[in-house]
Amino acid sequence: MSDETVTLINVLRAKPGKQDALIALLKENMDTVVRTLHGWKETRLIAAEDGTGVVICSEWETPAAVEAMRSDPGMKACFPKIAQLASLDSFQGRMAASAAR
């Protein structure tokens, strides 16, 4: 059985002065929606030091879990709120290489 783990990368470009509000919204959504979804494994938020955006790295058990997340009513309710604070670019993939000290 192969490891189907999917990494979902979302790059959000915050509107000027909106990075803190964006992070607060994303944290709230992680705590109230994402944590409840089947197939979710982990999410990390990485904030740009210059206040221009946030990268969301999340891991999901399967591609089907990612698709289910995208159609979840709680997630759908969050997407317009995100759009008020940032633009979004998203892609999914699998680990190609890794290094650690």
Order of alpha helices (4+ residues) and beta strands (2+ residues): beta-alpha-beta-beta-alpha-alpha-beta
